[in-house]
Amino acid sequence: MTLTKLLPRLPIERTLGVISGRWKAVIIHVLLEGPKRTCEIESQITGISQKVLIQQLKALEEHGIVWRKTSLEEPQRVDYSLTPLGLSLQPLILSLQDWGQQHAQELGDSHRLISCDAVVRSLDGRRQCDSNIVVKGESS
């Protein structure tokens, strides 16, 4: 596999290079539930455009985080799922969420946080995130 963009050589910067970017952590969070079609991911993440979703999925695939499976059925179907390497990010994603909450609290900025539910929803409309942040103030 050839990476189009070389990653930093320091491990912590490499990690950030792989998971940082608009919506990548949220996409990973959604795919932790299991394989999804592009349209399912797009409908679960409020505010993401199809163009950005496809770009980020390609980048995650390039870095070995996501698998793309194309079916031969008609109409053609594309499913995305996390690789074992992608699944190993679950504790990191949860820790980043916890740290973000702690950081906001320490700086007296908790009032600006929004619930993960404000951005990620389940396909059946039920609560999606484990976050217990109360939605207050601005939405993003």
Secondary structure, 3 states (H helix, E strand, C coil): CCCCCCCCCCHHHHHHHHHCCCCHHHHHHHHCCCCEEHHHHHHHECCCCHHHHHHHHHHHHHCCCEEEEECCCCCCCEEEEECHHHHCCHHHHHHHHHHHHHHHHHCCCHHHCCCHHHCECCCCCCCCCCCCCCCCCCCC
